[in-house]
Structures are given as C-alpha cells and as structure tokens.
Amino acid sequence: MAVQQRRVSKSRKGMRKSHLALSKPTITSCKKCGKPIKPHHVCKYCGHYGDKKIINVK
C-alpha cells in the first residue's frame, strides 16, 4: 500500500482539483415556441427541431 512521503500543500491540492468544478448546462431557446431547450435536441413542448416538425405533442 502506498504511503505519502510529504504532506500535499493546499496549493497543489487546489491545482489538482481545479478540473473537477461543475459547469452550467448550455440552454438555448426554441425557434418556434421560445421555451428553453438543450441545443441539438427536439423541443419537448412543440415537437420542432429547427424549422421541421418532428413529433406530435399533445
């Protein structure tokens, strides 16, 4: 089992963990209804993808 030789400083630990931060998801608005959707996804409110109607939504 590995045992550390020296204590890891706060700076070094912070640099190592700097890539673990969560980022906000990208949100765009639907061109037809204006509701917020994920980019490159069919709108679940109106069923459009860009200018084409893909699915029928009740």
CHARMM internal coordinates of N, CA and C (Angstrom, degrees):
IC EDIT
DIST 1 N 1 CA 1.4375
DIST 1 CA 1 C 1.5232
ANGL 1 N 1 CA 1 C 108.57
DIST 1 C 2 N 1.3357
ANGL 1 CA 1 C 2 N 116.46
DIHE 1 N 1 CA 1 C 2 N 137.31
DIST 2 N 2 CA 1.4566
ANGL 1 C 2 N 2 CA 120.97
DIHE 1 CA 1 C 2 N 2 CA -177.04
DIST 2 CA 2 C 1.5216
ANGL 2 N 2 CA 2 C 110.96
DIHE 1 C 2 N 2 CA 2 C -78.34
DIST 2 C 3 N 1.3203
ANGL 2 CA 2 C 3 N 115.20
DIHE 2 N 2 CA 2 C 3 N 138.75
DIST 3 N 3 CA 1.4580
ANGL 2 C 3 N 3 CA 121.61
DIHE 2 CA 2 C 3 N 3 CA 177.73
DIST 3 CA 3 C 1.5178
ANGL 3 N 3 CA 3 C 107.04
DIHE 2 C 3 N 3 CA 3 C -125.04
DIST 3 C 4 N 1.3441
ANGL 3 CA 3 C 4 N 115.77
DIHE 3 N 3 CA 3 C 4 N 129.93
DIST 4 N 4 CA 1.4608
ANGL 3 C 4 N 4 CA 118.57
DIHE 3 CA 3 C 4 N 4 CA -178.34
DIST 4 CA 4 C 1.5208
ANGL 4 N 4 CA 4 C 110.63
DIHE 3 C 4 N 4 CA 4 C -66.03
DIST 4 C 5 N 1.3226
ANGL 4 CA 4 C 5 N 115.79
DIHE 4 N 4 CA 4 C 5 N 147.27
DIST 5 N 5 CA 1.4547
ANGL 4 C 5 N 5 CA 121.58
DIHE 4 CA 4 C 5 N 5 CA -179.03
DIST 5 CA 5 C 1.5233
ANGL 5 N 5 CA 5 C 111.71
DIHE 4 C 5 N 5 CA 5 C -91.19
DIST 5 C 6 N 1.3523
ANGL 5 CA 5 C 6 N 115.75
DIHE 5 N 5 CA 5 C 6 N -33.11
DIST 6 N 6 CA 1.4674
ANGL 5 C 6 N 6 CA 120.58
DIHE 5 CA 5 C 6 N 6 CA -179.95
DIST 6 CA 6 C 1.5212
ANGL 6 N 6 CA 6 C 109.02
DIHE 5 C 6 N 6 CA 6 C -135.31
DIST 6 C 7 N 1.3080
ANGL 6 CA 6 C 7 N 114.80
DIHE 6 N 6 CA 6 C 7 N 158.22
DIST 7 N 7 CA 1.4652
ANGL 6 C 7 N 7 CA 120.64
DIHE 6 CA 6 C 7 N 7 CA 177.08
DIST 7 CA 7 C 1.5286
ANGL 7 N 7 CA 7 C 108.83
DIHE 6 C 7 N 7 CA 7 C -71.42
DIST 7 C 8 N 1.3204
ANGL 7 CA 7 C 8 N 117.08
DIHE 7 N 7 CA 7 C 8 N 137.75
DIST 8 N 8 CA 1.4643
ANGL 7 C 8 N 8 CA 121.58
DIHE 7 CA 7 C 8 N 8 CA 178.00
DIST 8 CA 8 C 1.5263
ANGL 8 N 8 CA 8 C 108.00
DIHE 7 C 8 N 8 CA 8 C -82.68
DIST 8 C 9 N 1.3305
ANGL 8 CA 8 C 9 N 116.04
DIHE 8 N 8 CA 8 C 9 N 127.65
DIST 9 N 9 CA 1.4622
ANGL 8 C 9 N 9 CA 120.11
DIHE 8 CA 8 C 9 N 9 CA -177.41
DIST 9 CA 9 C 1.5293
ANGL 9 N 9 CA 9 C 110.78
DIHE 8 C 9 N 9 CA 9 C -72.15
DIST 9 C 10 N 1.3311
ANGL 9 CA 9 C 10 N 116.43
DIHE 9 N 9 CA 9 C 10 N 161.19
DIST 10 N 10 CA 1.4632
ANGL 9 C 10 N 10 CA 121.72
DIHE 9 CA 9 C 10 N 10 CA 178.71
DIST 10 CA 10 C 1.5215
ANGL 10 N 10 CA 10 C 110.83
DIHE 9 C 10 N 10 CA 10 C -61.63
DIST 10 C 11 N 1.3347
ANGL 10 CA 10 C 11 N 115.56
DIHE 10 N 10 CA 10 C 11 N -36.02
DIST 11 N 11 CA 1.4671
ANGL 10 C 11 N 11 CA 120.39
DIHE 10 CA 10 C 11 N 11 CA -179.88
DIST 11 CA 11 C 1.5288
ANGL 11 N 11 CA 11 C 111.09
DIHE 10 C 11 N 11 CA 11 C -66.02
DIST 11 C 12 N 1.3118
ANGL 11 CA 11 C 12 N 116.55
DIHE 11 N 11 CA 11 C 12 N -47.10
DIST 12 N 12 CA 1.4624
ANGL 11 C 12 N 12 CA 120.03
DIHE 11 CA 11 C 12 N 12 CA -178.94
DIST 12 CA 12 C 1.5254
ANGL 12 N 12 CA 12 C 111.00
DIHE 11 C 12 N 12 CA 12 C -66.80
DIST 12 C 13 N 1.3258
ANGL 12 CA 12 C 13 N 116.65
DIHE 12 N 12 CA 12 C 13 N -39.83
DIST 13 N 13 CA 1.4601
ANGL 12 C 13 N 13 CA 120.44
DIHE 12 CA 12 C 13 N 13 CA 177.61
DIST 13 CA 13 C 1.5296
ANGL 13 N 13 CA 13 C 110.48
DIHE 12 C 13 N 13 CA 13 C -63.97
DIST 13 C 14 N 1.3329
ANGL 13 CA 13 C 14 N 116.34
DIHE 13 N 13 CA 13 C 14 N -40.56
DIST 14 N 14 CA 1.4619
ANGL 13 C 14 N 14 CA 121.03
DIHE 13 CA 13 C 14 N 14 CA 178.38
DIST 14 CA 14 C 1.5156
ANGL 14 N 14 CA 14 C 111.93
DIHE 13 C 14 N 14 CA 14 C -64.69
DIST 14 C 15 N 1.3381
ANGL 14 CA 14 C 15 N 117.14
DIHE 14 N 14 CA 14 C 15 N -40.24
DIST 15 N 15 CA 1.4643
ANGL 14 C 15 N 15 CA 120.81
DIHE 14 CA 14 C 15 N 15 CA 178.69
DIST 15 CA 15 C 1.5298
ANGL 15 N 15 CA 15 C 110.70
DIHE 14 C 15 N 15 CA 15 C -65.19
DIST 15 C 16 N 1.3183
ANGL 15 CA 15 C 16 N 116.77
DIHE 15 N 15 CA 15 C 16 N -37.31
DIST 16 N 16 CA 1.4566
ANGL 15 C 16 N 16 CA 120.43
DIHE 15 CA 15 C 16 N 16 CA 179.85
DIST 16 CA 16 C 1.5341
ANGL 16 N 16 CA 16 C 110.84
DIHE 15 C 16 N 16 CA 16 C -67.70
DIST 16 C 17 N 1.3279
ANGL 16 CA 16 C 17 N 116.51
DIHE 16 N 16 CA 16 C 17 N -39.09
DIST 17 N 17 CA 1.4539
ANGL 16 C 17 N 17 CA 120.76
DIHE 16 CA 16 C 17 N 17 CA -175.92
DIST 17 CA 17 C 1.5290
ANGL 17 N 17 CA 17 C 113.65
DIHE 16 C 17 N 17 CA 17 C -89.58
DIST 17 C 18 N 1.3188
ANGL 17 CA 17 C 18 N 118.33
DIHE 17 N 17 CA 17 C 18 N 4.34
DIST 18 N 18 CA 1.4607
ANGL 17 C 18 N 18 CA 121.01
DIHE 17 CA 17 C 18 N 18 CA -175.86
DIST 18 CA 18 C 1.5283
ANGL 18 N 18 CA 18 C 112.51
DIHE 17 C 18 N 18 CA 18 C -66.43
DIST 18 C 19 N 1.3226
ANGL 18 CA 18 C 19 N 118.25
DIHE 18 N 18 CA 18 C 19 N -19.79
DIST 19 N 19 CA 1.4557
ANGL 18 C 19 N 19 CA 121.29
DIHE 18 CA 18 C 19 N 19 CA -178.50
DIST 19 CA 19 C 1.5209
ANGL 19 N 19 CA 19 C 112.52
DIHE 18 C 19 N 19 CA 19 C -92.04
DIST 19 C 20 N 1.3320
ANGL 19 CA 19 C 20 N 117.80
DIHE 19 N 19 CA 19 C 20 N -0.19
DIST 20 N 20 CA 1.4602
ANGL 19 C 20 N 20 CA 120.87
DIHE 19 CA 19 C 20 N 20 CA -175.95
DIST 20 CA 20 C 1.5220
ANGL 20 N 20 CA 20 C 113.32
DIHE 19 C 20 N 20 CA 20 C -90.60
DIST 20 C 21 N 1.3207
ANGL 20 CA 20 C 21 N 118.25
DIHE 20 N 20 CA 20 C 21 N -2.10
DIST 21 N 21 CA 1.4557
ANGL 20 C 21 N 21 CA 121.12
DIHE 20 CA 20 C 21 N 21 CA -176.32
DIST 21 CA 21 C 1.5313
ANGL 21 N 21 CA 21 C 110.48
DIHE 20 C 21 N 21 CA 21 C -67.76
DIST 21 C 22 N 1.3273
ANGL 21 CA 21 C 22 N 116.54
DIHE 21 N 21 CA 21 C 22 N 141.35
DIST 22 N 22 CA 1.4568
ANGL 21 C 22 N 22 CA 121.79
DIHE 21 CA 21 C 22 N 22 CA 177.54
DIST 22 CA 22 C 1.5223
ANGL 22 N 22 CA 22 C 109.53
DIHE 21 C 22 N 22 CA 22 C -81.62
DIST 22 C 23 N 1.3190
ANGL 22 CA 22 C 23 N 115.76
DIHE 22 N 22 CA 22 C 23 N 145.76
DIST 23 N 23 CA 1.4586
ANGL 22 C 23 N 23 CA 120.16
DIHE 22 CA 22 C 23 N 23 CA 177.13
DIST 23 CA 23 C 1.5235
ANGL 23 N 23 CA 23 C 109.34
DIHE 22 C 23 N 23 CA 23 C -113.45
DIST 23 C 24 N 1.3161
ANGL 23 CA 23 C 24 N 116.06
DIHE 23 N 23 CA 23 C 24 N 154.32
DIST 24 N 24 CA 1.4558
ANGL 23 C 24 N 24 CA 120.80
DIHE 23 CA 23 C 24 N 24 CA 179.49
DIST 24 CA 24 C 1.5269
ANGL 24 N 24 CA 24 C 109.43
DIHE 23 C 24 N 24 CA 24 C -70.27
DIST 24 C 25 N 1.3467
ANGL 24 CA 24 C 25 N 117.71
DIHE 24 N 24 CA 24 C 25 N 143.26
DIST 25 N 25 CA 1.4562
ANGL 24 C 25 N 25 CA 119.17
DIHE 24 CA 24 C 25 N 25 CA 177.47
DIST 25 CA 25 C 1.5248
ANGL 25 N 25 CA 25 C 110.50
DIHE 24 C 25 N 25 CA 25 C -70.45
DIST 25 C 26 N 1.3270
ANGL 25 CA 25 C 26 N 116.10
DIHE 25 N 25 CA 25 C 26 N 146.32
DIST 26 N 26 CA 1.4517
ANGL 25 C 26 N 26 CA 121.30
DIHE 25 CA 25 C 26 N 26 CA 179.02
DIST 26 CA 26 C 1.5199
ANGL 26 N 26 CA 26 C 109.25
DIHE 25 C 26 N 26 CA 26 C -76.01
DIST 26 C 27 N 1.3183
ANGL 26 CA 26 C 27 N 116.80
DIHE 26 N 26 CA 26 C 27 N 129.08
DIST 27 N 27 CA 1.4565
ANGL 26 C 27 N 27 CA 122.52
DIHE 26 CA 26 C 27 N 27 CA -179.41
DIST 27 CA 27 C 1.5249
ANGL 27 N 27 CA 27 C 108.42
DIHE 26 C 27 N 27 CA 27 C -125.94
DIST 27 C 28 N 1.3394
ANGL 27 CA 27 C 28 N 116.36
DIHE 27 N 27 CA 27 C 28 N 131.52
DIST 28 N 28 CA 1.4506
ANGL 27 C 28 N 28 CA 121.82
DIHE 27 CA 27 C 28 N 28 CA 173.47
DIST 28 CA 28 C 1.5179
ANGL 28 N 28 CA 28 C 108.29
DIHE 27 C 28 N 28 CA 28 C -119.79
DIST 28 C 29 N 1.3138
ANGL 28 CA 28 C 29 N 116.74
DIHE 28 N 28 CA 28 C 29 N 176.11
DIST 29 N 29 CA 1.4626
ANGL 28 C 29 N 29 CA 119.93
DIHE 28 CA 28 C 29 N 29 CA 178.73
DIST 29 CA 29 C 1.5152
ANGL 29 N 29 CA 29 C 109.80
DIHE 28 C 29 N 29 CA 29 C -109.11
DIST 29 C 30 N 1.3216
ANGL 29 CA 29 C 30 N 115.57
DIHE 29 N 29 CA 29 C 30 N 146.28
DIST 30 N 30 CA 1.4586
ANGL 29 C 30 N 30 CA 121.97
DIHE 29 CA 29 C 30 N 30 CA 178.96
DIST 30 CA 30 C 1.5253
ANGL 30 N 30 CA 30 C 109.23
DIHE 29 C 30 N 30 CA 30 C -67.46
DIST 30 C 31 N 1.3370
ANGL 30 CA 30 C 31 N 116.73
DIHE 30 N 30 CA 30 C 31 N 138.98
DIST 31 N 31 CA 1.4626
ANGL 30 C 31 N 31 CA 120.27
DIHE 30 CA 30 C 31 N 31 CA -178.88
DIST 31 CA 31 C 1.5256
ANGL 31 N 31 CA 31 C 111.98
DIHE 30 C 31 N 31 CA 31 C -71.03
DIST 31 C 32 N 1.3344
ANGL 31 CA 31 C 32 N 117.30
DIHE 31 N 31 CA 31 C 32 N -27.50
DIST 32 N 32 CA 1.4596
ANGL 31 C 32 N 32 CA 120.41
DIHE 31 CA 31 C 32 N 32 CA -178.14
DIST 32 CA 32 C 1.5218
ANGL 32 N 32 CA 32 C 112.77
DIHE 31 C 32 N 32 CA 32 C -86.95
DIST 32 C 33 N 1.3402
ANGL 32 CA 32 C 33 N 117.49
DIHE 32 N 32 CA 32 C 33 N -54.66
DIST 33 N 33 CA 1.4692
ANGL 32 C 33 N 33 CA 120.41
DIHE 32 CA 32 C 33 N 33 CA -172.77
DIST 33 CA 33 C 1.5201
ANGL 33 N 33 CA 33 C 113.53
DIHE 32 C 33 N 33 CA 33 C -103.19
DIST 33 C 34 N 1.3386
ANGL 33 CA 33 C 34 N 118.16
DIHE 33 N 33 CA 33 C 34 N -16.55
DIST 34 N 34 CA 1.4513
ANGL 33 C 34 N 34 CA 120.69
DIHE 33 CA 33 C 34 N 34 CA 177.42
DIST 34 CA 34 C 1.5186
ANGL 34 N 34 CA 34 C 115.30
DIHE 33 C 34 N 34 CA 34 C 83.70
DIST 34 C 35 N 1.3237
ANGL 34 CA 34 C 35 N 117.99
DIHE 34 N 34 CA 34 C 35 N 2.56
DIST 35 N 35 CA 1.4687
ANGL 34 C 35 N 35 CA 120.97
DIHE 34 CA 34 C 35 N 35 CA 179.26
DIST 35 CA 35 C 1.5271
ANGL 35 N 35 CA 35 C 109.74
DIHE 34 C 35 N 35 CA 35 C -74.98
DIST 35 C 36 N 1.3367
ANGL 35 CA 35 C 36 N 118.07
DIHE 35 N 35 CA 35 C 36 N 153.19
DIST 36 N 36 CA 1.4696
ANGL 35 C 36 N 36 CA 120.41
DIHE 35 CA 35 C 36 N 36 CA 178.75
DIST 36 CA 36 C 1.5305
ANGL 36 N 36 CA 36 C 111.72
DIHE 35 C 36 N 36 CA 36 C -73.01
DIST 36 C 37 N 1.3359
ANGL 36 CA 36 C 37 N 116.56
DIHE 36 N 36 CA 36 C 37 N 132.01
DIST 37 N 37 CA 1.4662
ANGL 36 C 37 N 37 CA 122.80
DIHE 36 CA 36 C 37 N 37 CA 179.40
DIST 37 CA 37 C 1.5204
ANGL 37 N 37 CA 37 C 108.79
DIHE 36 C 37 N 37 CA 37 C -140.19
DIST 37 C 38 N 1.3264
ANGL 37 CA 37 C 38 N 115.75
DIHE 37 N 37 CA 37 C 38 N 165.69
DIST 38 N 38 CA 1.4581
ANGL 37 C 38 N 38 CA 120.70
DIHE 37 CA 37 C 38 N 38 CA 172.52
DIST 38 CA 38 C 1.5256
ANGL 38 N 38 CA 38 C 108.56
DIHE 37 C 38 N 38 CA 38 C -76.63
DIST 38 C 39 N 1.3357
ANGL 38 CA 38 C 39 N 118.07
DIHE 38 N 38 CA 38 C 39 N 145.99
DIST 39 N 39 CA 1.4548
ANGL 38 C 39 N 39 CA 119.24
DIHE 38 CA 38 C 39 N 39 CA 178.11
DIST 39 CA 39 C 1.5268
ANGL 39 N 39 CA 39 C 111.30
DIHE 38 C 39 N 39 CA 39 C -67.11
DIST 39 C 40 N 1.3186
ANGL 39 CA 39 C 40 N 115.88
DIHE 39 N 39 CA 39 C 40 N 145.54
DIST 40 N 40 CA 1.4721
ANGL 39 C 40 N 40 CA 124.17
DIHE 39 CA 39 C 40 N 40 CA 179.00
DIST 40 CA 40 C 1.5259
ANGL 40 N 40 CA 40 C 112.10
DIHE 39 C 40 N 40 CA 40 C 65.67
DIST 40 C 41 N 1.3397
ANGL 40 CA 40 C 41 N 117.84
DIHE 40 N 40 CA 40 C 41 N 30.29
DIST 41 N 41 CA 1.4577
ANGL 40 C 41 N 41 CA 122.74
DIHE 40 CA 40 C 41 N 41 CA 176.24
DIST 41 CA 41 C 1.5216
ANGL 41 N 41 CA 41 C 109.01
DIHE 40 C 41 N 41 CA 41 C -128.17
DIST 41 C 42 N 1.3244
ANGL 41 CA 41 C 42 N 116.11
DIHE 41 N 41 CA 41 C 42 N 152.51
DIST 42 N 42 CA 1.4550
ANGL 41 C 42 N 42 CA 121.63
DIHE 41 CA 41 C 42 N 42 CA 175.39
DIST 42 CA 42 C 1.5243
ANGL 42 N 42 CA 42 C 108.62
DIHE 41 C 42 N 42 CA 42 C -70.98
DIST 42 C 43 N 1.3255
ANGL 42 CA 42 C 43 N 116.50
DIHE 42 N 42 CA 42 C 43 N 137.77
DIST 43 N 43 CA 1.4670
ANGL 42 C 43 N 43 CA 120.82
DIHE 42 CA 42 C 43 N 43 CA 179.28
DIST 43 CA 43 C 1.5219
ANGL 43 N 43 CA 43 C 108.76
DIHE 42 C 43 N 43 CA 43 C -70.06
DIST 43 C 44 N 1.3395
ANGL 43 CA 43 C 44 N 116.64
DIHE 43 N 43 CA 43 C 44 N 126.03
DIST 44 N 44 CA 1.4607
ANGL 43 C 44 N 44 CA 119.68
DIHE 43 CA 43 C 44 N 44 CA -178.08
DIST 44 CA 44 C 1.5226
ANGL 44 N 44 CA 44 C 111.98
DIHE 43 C 44 N 44 CA 44 C -81.36
DIST 44 C 45 N 1.3176
ANGL 44 CA 44 C 45 N 118.28
DIHE 44 N 44 CA 44 C 45 N -7.46
DIST 45 N 45 CA 1.4554
ANGL 44 C 45 N 45 CA 121.61
DIHE 44 CA 44 C 45 N 45 CA 179.81
DIST 45 CA 45 C 1.5321
ANGL 45 N 45 CA 45 C 111.91
DIHE 44 C 45 N 45 CA 45 C -91.32
DIST 45 C 46 N 1.3505
ANGL 45 CA 45 C 46 N 117.43
DIHE 45 N 45 CA 45 C 46 N -42.37
DIST 46 N 46 CA 1.4697
ANGL 45 C 46 N 46 CA 119.51
DIHE 45 CA 45 C 46 N 46 CA -178.30
DIST 46 CA 46 C 1.5234
ANGL 46 N 46 CA 46 C 113.62
DIHE 45 C 46 N 46 CA 46 C -116.10
DIST 46 C 47 N 1.3385
ANGL 46 CA 46 C 47 N 118.61
DIHE 46 N 46 CA 46 C 47 N -13.37
DIST 47 N 47 CA 1.4581
ANGL 46 C 47 N 47 CA 121.77
DIHE 46 CA 46 C 47 N 47 CA 176.62
DIST 47 CA 47 C 1.5111
ANGL 47 N 47 CA 47 C 115.22
DIHE 46 C 47 N 47 CA 47 C 83.08
DIST 47 C 48 N 1.3206
ANGL 47 CA 47 C 48 N 118.28
DIHE 47 N 47 CA 47 C 48 N 14.22
DIST 48 N 48 CA 1.4553
ANGL 47 C 48 N 48 CA 121.25
DIHE 47 CA 47 C 48 N 48 CA -179.32
DIST 48 CA 48 C 1.5219
ANGL 48 N 48 CA 48 C 111.01
DIHE 47 C 48 N 48 CA 48 C -98.41
DIST 48 C 49 N 1.3193
ANGL 48 CA 48 C 49 N 115.25
DIHE 48 N 48 CA 48 C 49 N 149.55
DIST 49 N 49 CA 1.4637
ANGL 48 C 49 N 49 CA 122.80
DIHE 48 CA 48 C 49 N 49 CA 170.59
DIST 49 CA 49 C 1.5137
ANGL 49 N 49 CA 49 C 105.38
DIHE 48 C 49 N 49 CA 49 C -125.92
DIST 49 C 50 N 1.3239
ANGL 49 CA 49 C 50 N 116.98
DIHE 49 N 49 CA 49 C 50 N 102.00
DIST 50 N 50 CA 1.4557
ANGL 49 C 50 N 50 CA 120.19
DIHE 49 CA 49 C 50 N 50 CA -173.17
DIST 50 CA 50 C 1.5188
ANGL 50 N 50 CA 50 C 109.26
DIHE 49 C 50 N 50 CA 50 C 71.83
DIST 50 C 51 N 1.3385
ANGL 50 CA 50 C 51 N 117.09
DIHE 50 N 50 CA 50 C 51 N -118.72
DIST 51 N 51 CA 1.4478
ANGL 50 C 51 N 51 CA 120.84
DIHE 50 CA 50 C 51 N 51 CA 178.66
DIST 51 CA 51 C 1.5161
ANGL 51 N 51 CA 51 C 112.81
DIHE 50 C 51 N 51 CA 51 C -102.92
DIST 51 C 52 N 1.3212
ANGL 51 CA 51 C 52 N 118.71
DIHE 51 N 51 CA 51 C 52 N -3.89
DIST 52 N 52 CA 1.4686
ANGL 51 C 52 N 52 CA 121.94
DIHE 51 CA 51 C 52 N 52 CA -176.77
DIST 52 CA 52 C 1.5087
ANGL 52 N 52 CA 52 C 111.63
DIHE 51 C 52 N 52 CA 52 C -97.57
DIST 52 C 53 N 1.3433
ANGL 52 CA 52 C 53 N 116.23
DIHE 52 N 52 CA 52 C 53 N 140.27
DIST 53 N 53 CA 1.4570
ANGL 52 C 53 N 53 CA 121.61
DIHE 52 CA 52 C 53 N 53 CA 173.81
DIST 53 CA 53 C 1.5258
ANGL 53 N 53 CA 53 C 107.46
DIHE 52 C 53 N 53 CA 53 C -84.66
DIST 53 C 54 N 1.3181
ANGL 53 CA 53 C 54 N 117.45
DIHE 53 N 53 CA 53 C 54 N 118.67
DIST 54 N 54 CA 1.4569
ANGL 53 C 54 N 54 CA 122.39
DIHE 53 CA 53 C 54 N 54 CA -174.59
DIST 54 CA 54 C 1.5270
ANGL 54 N 54 CA 54 C 110.77
DIHE 53 C 54 N 54 CA 54 C -100.78
DIST 54 C 55 N 1.3314
ANGL 54 CA 54 C 55 N 118.28
DIHE 54 N 54 CA 54 C 55 N -48.79
DIST 55 N 55 CA 1.4496
ANGL 54 C 55 N 55 CA 121.71
DIHE 54 CA 54 C 55 N 55 CA -177.47
DIST 55 CA 55 C 1.5268
ANGL 55 N 55 CA 55 C 110.25
DIHE 54 C 55 N 55 CA 55 C -127.72
DIST 55 C 56 N 1.3082
ANGL 55 CA 55 C 56 N 115.95
DIHE 55 N 55 CA 55 C 56 N 155.00
DIST 56 N 56 CA 1.4660
ANGL 55 C 56 N 56 CA 120.83
DIHE 55 CA 55 C 56 N 56 CA 175.75
DIST 56 CA 56 C 1.5158
ANGL 56 N 56 CA 56 C 108.31
DIHE 55 C 56 N 56 CA 56 C -91.10
DIST 56 C 57 N 1.3254
ANGL 56 CA 56 C 57 N 116.32
DIHE 56 N 56 CA 56 C 57 N 126.36
DIST 57 N 57 CA 1.4487
ANGL 56 C 57 N 57 CA 122.33
DIHE 56 CA 56 C 57 N 57 CA -179.73
DIST 57 CA 57 C 1.5270
ANGL 57 N 57 CA 57 C 108.59
DIHE 56 C 57 N 57 CA 57 C -114.29
DIST 57 C 58 N 1.3298
ANGL 57 CA 57 C 58 N 116.32
DIHE 57 N 57 CA 57 C 58 N 133.08
DIST 58 N 58 CA 1.4608
ANGL 57 C 58 N 58 CA 119.31
DIHE 57 CA 57 C 58 N 58 CA -179.72
DIST 58 CA 58 C 1.5059
ANGL 58 N 58 CA 58 C 111.59
DIHE 57 C 58 N 58 CA 58 C -76.40
END
COOR INIT
IC SEED 1 N 1 CA 1 C
IC BUILD
